[in-house]
Amino acid sequence: MRRVALFFLFISALSVGLTGCSSSSHTSNSASARLAYVTLSSVNQIAGFNVDSSSGALSPVTGSPFATGQSAFAIVVHPSKKFLYVANAGENTVSLFTMSNAGALSEVAPRTRVGDHPLGLALSADGNLLFVSNTNSNNLSVFSINTGTGALTEVSTSPVLTDSPTALAILPGGSTLYVANSNSSSVSAFSIGSAGSLTPVGGSPYPTGTNPSALSVDSAGHFLYVANLDSQTFSGFSITSSTGGLTPMPGSPYFLTLGTTNTTTSTPVSVAVDTTNNYLFVPVVNPVNIYGYAIDGTSGVPSNLSGSPFTTSATGLAFSLVDASGKFLYVGNQGSSSISLFDIASDTGALTSVGTVNTGSAPTSMVLVP
């Protein structure tokens, strides 16, 4: 039952609006351009946006939204910026899209079959491998990527068994894949072989709080954070660089208030480390807020930011991510079918709401293209 509940929690918490968040239009996905894509599961679409690099504001890409498969959920962009992949949870497929210079998407048929109810995607750092978490079939699909066409070919060692996998994350540099296992309340770590083979890291899987649903690794590859849906907590791990193994941080898993007792019934739905590796943000529902923490650079242990939790006008949250500059936090809002944009104070980590953008339907995931 938890797997079904997880999916509908995301769908029911994904709408909010971005009024007053306009931006100038971009016409190229060159080094100076910025793009963003958002999955809209309930209408089987992807919304494309230009991103203003100065303000963080979003404006629609010409031709957006773009049709995809049933219940489009997770989304990733290839490092070449030529291809985009979407996990279609309602039909057990992955769609491949080519990206134009202006950000328009064109689907390449046929869609690739995967396991039951794919909810997570991850790309290797070199863009040669795609990993898919199949929640209801308890396994991971692994594909090699033709870097010229984007086409997928399942590797000989796929699928790989795990326990109700949801979110995926890859260690910067691409040596280790992390998998949130919702039913067993754990995170698995796999060493990634050159041909896409996955070998469990010693000590894996690692216990978390109940029902882990989201992962975030800092850009230096030192720390992993996990949102635990059913225990009002988040977990923190130090990463052993030589093996990718995990060690729980002192005090982990953490109550949202970082106290000795739980003082909130809020449910963490996401975790996001900012690109400076100084701050961690944890959006929650019931009630809707965003908790903010400072990250100790040596231990990774979080401490409360002044002003946290930060309030938002959203009626439901589903995801969060920080842009490459570390200036802005984007949060998906289900209740009002929108994305909220927050400015991140570089010296304190405090969040200031600077607008919302309407997505037309509840967003489920988002990717930013630098």
C-alpha positions in Angstrom: 0.0 0.0 0.0 2.9 2.4 0.7 3.9 2.4 -3.0 0.5 3.5 -4.1 0.2 6.1 -1.3 3.6 7.5 -2.3 2.5 8.2 -5.9 -0.7 9.8 -4.9 0.9 11.9 -2.2 3.1 13.5 -4.9 0.1 14.0 -7.3 -2.0 15.6 -4.6 0.7 17.9 -3.4 1.9 19.2 -6.7 0.1 22.4 -7.6 0.9 26.0 -6.8 1.2 29.3 -8.8 4.1 31.6 -9.9 2.3 34.9 -10.5 4.6 37.9 -11.2 7.4 35.6 -12.4 8.0 36.7 -16.0 11.2 36.7 -17.9 12.8 37.5 -21.2 12.8 34.8 -23.8 15.8 32.7 -24.8 16.2 31.3 -28.2 19.2 28.9 -27.8 20.3 26.2 -25.4 23.9 27.3 -25.8 26.2 27.9 -22.7 24.5 31.2 -22.0 20.9 29.9 -22.2 18.8 28.3 -19.5 15.9 25.9 -19.8 13.6 24.0 -17.4 11.2 21.2 -18.0 8.4 20.1 -15.7 6.3 16.9 -15.9 2.5 17.2 -15.6 1.4 13.7 -14.8 -2.4 14.2 -14.8 -2.5 15.5 -18.3 0.4 13.4 -19.8 2.5 16.5 -20.7 5.8 18.2 -20.2 5.9 22.0 -19.8 9.1 23.7 -21.1 10.3 27.1 -19.8 13.1 29.6 -20.5 14.9 30.6 -17.3 16.1 34.2 -16.8 19.6 33.7 -15.4 19.4 37.0 -13.5 16.0 36.8 -11.8 15.3 33.0 -12.0 12.0 33.8 -13.6 10.3 31.3 -16.0 8.6 32.0 -19.3 7.1 29.3 -21.6 9.1 27.7 -24.4 7.4 28.1 -27.8 5.2 25.0 -28.4 4.9 24.1 -24.8 3.4 21.9 -23.4 4.6 18.7 -25.1 2.7 15.4 -25.1 4.3 12.4 -23.4 3.2 9.0 -22.1 0.7 8.2 -19.3 1.4 9.7 -15.9 4.8 11.2 -16.8 6.7 11.4 -13.5 10.5 11.6 -13.4 12.6 13.6 -16.0 16.3 14.0 -16.8 18.3 15.8 -19.5 21.3 14.2 -21.1 24.7 16.0 -20.5 24.9 16.8 -24.2 21.6 18.8 -23.9 20.4 17.0 -27.0 18.1 14.4 -25.4 15.5 14.3 -22.6 14.1 11.2 -21.0 10.8 10.8 -19.1 9.5 7.9 -17.0 5.8 7.3 -17.7 4.6 5.7 -14.5 1.1 4.9 -15.9 2.3 2.8 -18.8 5.7 1.4 -17.7 7.7 3.1 -20.4 10.5 5.7 -20.8 10.1 8.3 -23.5 13.0 9.8 -25.5 12.8 13.4 -26.7 15.2 15.4 -28.9 15.7 19.0 -27.9 15.9 21.9 -30.3 18.1 24.9 -29.8 15.0 26.8 -28.7 14.0 24.2 -26.2 11.2 22.5 -28.2 10.8 18.8 -27.7 10.2 16.0 -30.3 9.4 12.5 -29.1 11.3 9.6 -30.8 9.2 6.5 -31.1 8.9 3.8 -30.0 8.9 4.2 -26.2 11.1 1.9 -24.2 9.5 -0.7 -21.9 10.7 -0.8 -18.3 9.4 -2.4 -15.1 6.2 -1.8 -13.2 5.5 1.9 -12.2 8.8 3.7 -12.9 9.2 6.7 -10.5 12.9 7.6 -10.7 15.5 8.3 -13.4 19.2 8.9 -13.1 22.0 9.4 -15.8 25.6 8.5 -15.4 28.0 11.5 -15.4 29.3 10.6 -18.8 25.8 10.2 -20.3 26.4 6.6 -21.3 23.9 5.0 -18.9 20.3 5.5 -17.8 18.9 4.0 -14.6 15.2 3.6 -13.9 13.6 2.7 -10.6 10.6 0.4 -11.0 8.6 0.7 -7.7 6.0 -2.0 -8.1 8.3 -4.7 -9.7 11.1 -4.1 -7.1 13.9 -3.6 -9.5 16.1 -1.2 -11.5 16.3 -1.1 -15.2 19.7 -0.2 -16.7 20.2 1.0 -20.3 23.2 2.0 -22.4 22.7 5.2 -24.4 23.7 5.8 -28.0 25.2 9.2 -27.5 24.6 10.0 -31.2 20.8 9.2 -31.3 19.9 9.0 -27.6 18.5 5.4 -28.2 18.4 3.0 -25.2 19.6 -0.6 -25.1 19.0 -2.6 -21.9 22.3 -4.0 -20.6 22.7 -7.7 -20.0 22.7 -7.5 -16.2 19.4 -5.6 -16.1 17.1 -5.6 -14.2 18.7 -5.5 -10.8 16.6 -6.4 -7.7 16.0 -4.0 -4.9 13.0 -3.2 -2.6 10.3 -0.9 -3.9 12.8 1.7 -5.3 11.6 5.3 -5.7 14.2 8.1 -5.9 17.6 7.8 -7.4 20.8 9.8 -7.0 24.3 9.4 -8.4 27.6 10.4 -6.7 29.3 13.3 -8.6 31.8 11.6 -10.8 29.5 8.7 -11.5 30.9 5.9 -9.4 28.0 5.1 -7.2 24.2 4.9 -7.6 22.0 5.5 -4.5 18.4 4.1 -4.4 15.7 5.0 -1.9 13.8 1.8 -0.9 10.4 2.8 0.3 9.2 -0.5 1.8 12.3 -1.5 3.7 13.1 2.1 4.8 16.6 2.0 3.6 19.0 3.4 0.9 20.9 1.0 -1.3 24.3 1.9 -2.7 25.7 0.3 -5.9 29.0 0.6 -7.6 28.5 1.3 -11.3 30.5 -0.8 -13.7 31.6 0.5 -17.1 29.1 -1.7 -18.9 26.3 -0.7 -16.5 26.6 -3.5 -14.0 25.6 -2.7 -10.5 27.5 -4.2 -7.5 26.2 -3.6 -3.9 28.5 -1.5 -1.8 29.7 -3.2 1.4 27.1 -2.5 4.2 24.3 -1.7 1.8 21.4 -1.2 2.3 21.6 1.5 5.0 18.6 2.2 7.4 16.7 5.5 7.1 13.5 6.8 8.5 10.2 5.3 7.4 9.4 5.3 3.7 12.3 7.3 2.1 11.1 9.1 -1.0 13.7 11.7 -2.0 17.5 11.9 -2.2 20.0 14.8 -2.5 23.8 14.5 -2.8 26.0 17.6 -2.3 28.0 18.7 -5.3 31.3 17.7 -3.6 30.1 14.2 -3.1 30.6 14.3 0.7 27.0 14.0 2.0 23.7 12.3 1.2 20.3 13.5 2.6 17.0 11.6 2.5 13.4 12.7 3.0 11.4 10.1 5.1 7.8 10.5 4.3 6.2 8.5 7.1 8.4 9.5 10.1 8.4 13.3 10.0 12.2 13.1 9.7 15.1 13.3 7.2 18.3 11.3 7.3 21.9 12.4 6.7 24.9 10.3 5.7 28.6 10.9 5.2 29.9 9.3 2.0 33.2 7.4 1.9 34.8 8.7 -1.2 36.8 5.5 -2.0 33.8 3.2 -2.0 30.6 5.3 -2.0 29.6 3.7 1.3 27.4 5.6 3.8 27.8 6.4 7.5 24.9 8.0 9.4 25.6 11.5 10.6 25.5 12.0 14.4 21.9 12.3 15.5 20.4 11.0 12.2 17.6 10.6 11.4 16.6 14.2 12.3 13.3 15.6 13.4 12.4 18.6 11.3 12.8 20.9 14.3 16.1 19.3 15.2 14.9 18.8 18.7 15.0 15.8 21.0 11.3 15.2 20.5 9.1 15.5 17.4 7.0 18.8 17.6 5.4 18.6 14.1 3.2 16.3 12.1 4.6 17.7 8.8 5.6 15.2 6.1 8.9 15.8 4.2 8.4 15.4 0.5 11.8 16.5 -0.9 15.3 17.5 0.0 17.6 19.9 -1.9 21.2 20.8 -1.2 22.2 24.2 -2.6 25.1 24.3 -5.1 27.4 26.1 -2.6 26.9 23.0 -0.3 26.1 25.4 2.6 22.3 24.9 2.9 19.8 22.2 2.9 16.1 22.7 2.2 13.3 20.3 3.1 9.7 21.1 1.8 6.9 19.6 3.9 3.2 19.2 3.8 0.6 19.2 6.6 1.1 22.1 7.1 3.0 23.4 4.0 6.4 25.0 4.9 10.0 24.8 3.8 12.5 24.0 6.5 16.0 25.4 6.0 19.3 24.2 7.5 23.0 25.2 7.5 25.3 22.3 6.6 28.5 21.8 8.7 31.2 21.6 6.0 33.1 18.9 7.9 30.4 16.6 9.3 27.4 17.5 7.2 25.3 17.8 10.3 22.5 20.3 9.8 21.5 23.2 12.1 18.4 25.3 12.0 18.5 28.5 9.8 17.2 31.7 11.4 13.6 32.1 10.3 13.0 28.5 9.5 10.5 27.1 8.6 9.8 29.5 5.8 6.2 29.9 4.9 4.7 29.6 1.4 1.3 30.2 0.0 1.3 26.8 -1.6 -1.4 24.2 -0.9 0.8 21.2 -1.6 4.5 20.6 -2.4 6.1 17.8 -4.4 9.7 18.6 -5.3 12.5 21.1 -4.8 15.7 22.0 -6.6 18.3 24.7 -6.6 19.6 26.3 -9.8 23.3 26.0 -10.8 24.1 29.5 -9.5 22.8 28.7 -6.0 20.7 31.8 -6.1 17.2 30.3 -6.5 15.1 27.5 -5.1 12.2 26.1 -7.2 9.4 24.2 -5.4 6.6 22.3 -7.2 3.1 23.0 -5.9 0.3 20.5 -6.6 -2.7 22.3 -5.1 -2.5 25.3 -7.3 -0.7 23.8 -10.3 2.3 26.0 -10.2 6.0 26.4 -9.3 7.2 28.8 -6.6 10.4 30.6 -6.9 12.5 31.7 -3.9 15.6 33.8 -3.6 18.3 32.3 -1.4 20.3 34.7 0.7 23.9 33.8 0.2 25.0 34.8 3.6 22.2 33.4 5.7 20.3 30.9 3.5 17.0 32.7 4.2 14.3 32.2 1.6 12.3 35.1 0.1 9.4 34.4 -2.2 9.8 36.2 -5.5 6.9 34.8 -7.5 5.0 31.8 -8.9 4.5 30.5 -12.4 1.3 28.7 -13.5 1.9 25.2 -15.0 -1.7 24.5 -15.9 -1.7 21.2 -14.1 -0.1 19.7 -11.1 3.7 19.3 -11.6 5.4 16.1 -10.5 9.1 16.7 -11.2 11.4 19.3 -12.7 14.8 19.5 -14.3 17.0 22.6 -14.9 19.3 22.7 -17.9 22.4 24.9 -17.3 
